[in-house]
């Protein structure tokens, strides 16, 4: 996967005792970070909530439904708002959304805590009419099929202004809801890097010596920093698959290698 002739910067070489001393210092910071994360989660559980219209319209595989329906009878709902680009081909769809959703697998752990996870496709043009919204949703379903995902998938396009009131449209959001009978409340939301709560790949990369290998990271001189969610350039360290699939979201590569069609066209 890597050209061994390429020389990257490397950490200093020390004996085991010196290594453990430095690791112990870092471990103290890691533990403090974990405890602070627990404290933030505790504060998150104590946030107030705001009521949301449970009847706002979504589009589902069987036609219109409501936000309340999307709970599937459970008490809580975590909704990921997918930055869908209507009418664009698979290579041009959101690389961040593709990254994060590709790591959502087994949902039974959420279900065991009375939580439903669902995707709400945004559609970037909220001026679309009903027919266009249905077409946009059908295209997004084709994308879900191409990617091999099976989580519940709806379109929020008819009600984006109501669901994301006061927030910037066209960003990926993660929103948590609570159902109390037939009433629905929003209890938390985050966007951009806050959505990394869904991710494990970056978290694992952050434990490695070269990290995410992205340009924004604070890394020593000589560390590789040529990567992104979507790879569209050239580097001697990139795997051969980039010669064929580079320029599109990384999670699409294995689907194409396996022969899955990325044609999102919806038959009339």
RACOR-V377393 format. One record per helix or strand of 2 or more residues. SS is the DSSP state (@ for helix, = for strand). FROM is the first residue (numbers start at 1). LEN is the number of residues. If there is no record, write none. Layout:
ss->SS from->FROM len->LEN
ss->SS from->FROM len->LEN
//
This chain:
ss->@ from->16 len->29
ss->= from->50 len->3
ss->= from->57 len->4
ss->= from->63 len->4
ss->@ from->69 len->3
ss->= from->76 len->7
ss->@ from->90 len->3
ss->@ from->95 len->7
ss->@ from->108 len->4
ss->= from->115 len->7
ss->@ from->130 len->18
ss->= from->152 len->4
ss->@ from->157 len->7
ss->= from->173 len->8
ss->= from->183 len->9
ss->@ from->192 len->7
ss->@ from->201 len->5
ss->@ from->242 len->4
ss->@ from->250 len->8
//
